[in-house]
Amino acid sequence: MEYVERCLFDLRRGLPVRLQDASADVLAWPLEYLDETALARLRHVTNDTLSLVVTQHRMASLKNGNGDNDGVSPVRITIDPTDSANDVIRRACAPNADIAKARIKPTAKADIDSPILFLMRRALLIPAAVVATIAPEVRAEMDADVEARHLLSITPAAVRDFQKLQPLQLKRISEADVPLADAPHTRFIVFREPDGMREHIAILIGDSNDWPESIPVRLHSACLTGDLFGSLRCDCGEQLRSSVSAIANRGGGVLLYLAQEGRGIGLANKMRAYHLQDDGLDTVDADQVLGFGEDERRYSVAGQILAALDIHQIDLLTNNPAKIQAMNQDGITVSGREAIFGRLTPENRRYLNAKATRAGHWLDSLLGDTAES
């Protein structure tokens, strides 16, 4: 597990990772850091054709999927010897990439490509990588790089094990009282995920001895632009402050501030999605162009935090049916729901409409007759 965690940080630094087992030996380079030097390095280590590995979500955005409905199964796109790094990058994440059918093939190496895509997602990178099968004559060279710790090597099985175990080891790290304008008696508790990539905050409002039997709870995904800077592109900041006030007015409860920026794709990818939205795509389609699903968030971490706080029955402040479903699946009883809105503005109307019509959020009372069918 330690090596998988180190691989995540290497990928975020722009370094490749070697994945090796009895059936495969490949070098995977994160797309975000692909340039001509990286492409030359990949071509040096292989006698085979390079492949670009992307998700079905990406292919669906180009109306080029192969019929697999899970959205995350890998697809390989052949890279020609004459392709430049920019050619490859455009095929991976440009909105109108022209990819010939002959280049596309459902991967026959899902056991190695699926772990590669998981690593990219977990590292908050674009879920795409250029992959080279390592030639026998350069394996000694690659082994020497691994021995010298210039390159990390892991097995696909280790990645799969990490994927299964990772959500189960959330740690309570630190806590302190932090009085808020709308909730003077408030305590912040920080929880860290085991790979160190994300920290989540449980914000305990009021005295727990005075909380109602069904505790008011808000699951709020971090939004730097909205929460901190008051962005007009969303209603997140107003929802956050309204939630604190609503919980305090009901005698107290918990707001979970979850490190799931941009519906789980990370801040850098959120900015990329915003750029695509400026060119006319809605929020769901923009994420799909980059290779993500309509919502990459996972709420199991919220269930773990609530269980750690000995909270098992809640009233959920949400407009999102997926949050209720997730809590019920994690053994948290949702006894009631309270809608929580920000203002409807010209800047956020399209975003909120997409949430209602594409993701099923309960926003009819806010959007009224303006919601598009």
Summary of the structure (lengths in Angstrom):
residues: 373
radius of gyration: 22.4
end to end distance: 46.4
largest distance: 69.8
contacts: 1230
relative contact order: 0.11
helix: 43%
strand: 21%
